[in-house]
Amino acid sequence: MTSITPDNAPISDITGGVDTHQDTHTAAVIDATGRVLGTEQFPATPDGYAALLAWMHRFGRLMKVGVEGTGAYGAGLARLLRAEGVEVIEVDRVPLEY
């Protein structure tokens, strides 16, 4: 299929965010204006982390990723992102108040 974007189109800077859970991680990608470019769910496994990172790279130049729970469910993903040179921003969970 022919691309509708020129080969020399500028690569956009993007930011990712990941909501981590024991079995799955839900990821989102936004552009510099905050527009959501995509959301997707991945298994919380080494292969899932690699697929998540590859998916994010499809949208542009990945500048940083906010990851919830880098000391718990997001630890493996955070290690992979850092090893790949992606800045990881720790996102704290907001406690629920009743």
One Martini backbone bead per residue (centre of mass of N, CA, C, O) as a GRO file, in nm:
protein
   98
    1MET     BB    1   0.098   0.035   0.021
    2THR     BB    2   0.059   0.362  -0.004
    3SER     BB    3   0.173   0.639   0.129
    4ILE     BB    4   0.046   0.961   0.256
    5THR     BB    5   0.336   1.010   0.344
    6PRO     BB    6   0.622   1.141   0.325
    7ASP     BB    7   0.948   1.033   0.361
    8ASN     BB    8   1.025   1.345   0.476
    9ALA     BB    9   0.872   1.347   0.721
   10PRO     BB   10   0.846   1.454   1.018
   11ILE     BB   11   0.936   1.363   1.335
   12SER     BB   12   0.761   1.310   1.614
   13ASP     BB   13   0.715   1.389   1.934
   14ILE     BB   14   0.663   1.159   2.204
   15THR     BB   15   0.439   1.027   2.461
   16GLY     BB   16   0.409   0.802   2.730
   17GLY     BB   17   0.171   0.572   2.895
   18VAL     BB   18   0.140   0.348   3.196
   19ASP     BB   19  -0.086   0.102   3.309
   20THR     BB   20  -0.030  -0.116   3.569
   21HIS     BB   21  -0.042  -0.476   3.596
   22GLN     BB   22  -0.001  -0.799   3.649
   23ASP     BB   23  -0.102  -0.898   3.337
   24THR     BB   24  -0.133  -0.591   3.235
   25HIS     BB   25  -0.072  -0.321   2.997
   26THR     BB   26  -0.167   0.020   2.950
   27ALA     BB   27  -0.128   0.218   2.661
   28ALA     BB   28  -0.014   0.554   2.564
   29VAL     BB   29  -0.016   0.811   2.304
   30ILE     BB   30   0.130   1.138   2.262
   31ASP     BB   31   0.159   1.447   2.163
   32ALA     BB   32   0.266   1.777   2.201
   33THR     BB   33  -0.062   1.860   2.234
   34GLY     BB   34  -0.217   1.588   2.366
   35ARG     BB   35  -0.282   1.392   2.151
   36VAL     BB   36  -0.428   1.096   2.094
   37LEU     BB   37  -0.287   0.821   1.907
   38GLY     BB   38  -0.302   0.574   2.125
   39THR     BB   39  -0.424   0.248   2.239
   40GLU     BB   40  -0.299  -0.036   2.443
   41GLN     BB   41  -0.269  -0.385   2.518
   42PHE     BB   42  -0.037  -0.576   2.729
   43PRO     BB   43   0.158  -0.801   2.837
   44ALA     BB   44   0.326  -0.881   3.153
   45THR     BB   45   0.599  -0.928   2.966
   46PRO     BB   46   0.878  -0.929   2.791
   47ASP     BB   47   0.727  -0.940   2.516
   48GLY     BB   48   0.524  -0.714   2.587
   49TYR     BB   49   0.729  -0.487   2.628
   50ALA     BB   50   0.845  -0.496   2.341
   51ALA     BB   51   0.575  -0.441   2.198
   52LEU     BB   52   0.516  -0.170   2.330
   53LEU     BB   53   0.767  -0.022   2.227
   54ALA     BB   54   0.720  -0.068   1.924
   55TRP     BB   55   0.446   0.072   1.916
   56MET     BB   56   0.539   0.354   2.004
   57HIS     BB   57   0.750   0.397   1.767
   58ARG     BB   58   0.530   0.430   1.535
   59PHE     BB   59   0.458   0.750   1.621
   60GLY     BB   60   0.771   0.822   1.695
   61ARG     BB   61   0.967   1.007   1.906
   62LEU     BB   62   1.061   0.877   2.207
   63MET     BB   63   1.105   1.062   2.506
   64LYS     BB   64   0.878   0.950   2.718
   65VAL     BB   65   0.765   0.754   3.015
   66GLY     BB   66   0.492   0.688   3.202
   67VAL     BB   67   0.510   0.486   3.505
   68GLU     BB   68   0.339   0.276   3.692
   69GLY     BB   69   0.504   0.113   3.930
   70THR     BB   70   0.838   0.077   3.920
   71GLY     BB   71   0.842  -0.115   4.199
   72ALA     BB   72   0.644  -0.319   4.054
   73TYR     BB   73   0.462  -0.386   3.782
   74GLY     BB   74   0.675  -0.169   3.623
   75ALA     BB   75   0.974  -0.271   3.643
   76GLY     BB   76   1.034  -0.424   3.377
   77LEU     BB   77   0.964  -0.193   3.186
   78ALA     BB   78   1.158   0.019   3.300
   79ARG     BB   79   1.416  -0.135   3.236
   80LEU     BB   80   1.381  -0.146   2.930
   81LEU     BB   81   1.357   0.154   2.870
   82ARG     BB   82   1.632   0.236   2.989
   83ALA     BB   83   1.803   0.042   2.807
   84GLU     BB   84   1.677   0.214   2.545
   85GLY     BB   85   1.686   0.536   2.635
   86VAL     BB   86   1.428   0.590   2.804
   87GLU     BB   87   1.252   0.804   2.974
   88VAL     BB   88   1.147   0.767   3.315
   89ILE     BB   89   0.833   0.827   3.474
   90GLU     BB   90   0.709   0.834   3.779
   91VAL     BB   91   0.386   0.705   3.878
   92ASP     BB   92   0.165   0.768   4.110
   93ARG     BB   93  -0.067   0.653   4.309
   94VAL     BB   94  -0.388   0.727   4.387
   95PRO     BB   95  -0.555   0.731   4.659
   96LEU     BB   96  -0.837   0.608   4.782
   97GLU     BB   97  -1.129   0.781   4.891
   98TYR     BB   98  -1.421   0.739   5.123
   0.00000   0.00000   0.00000
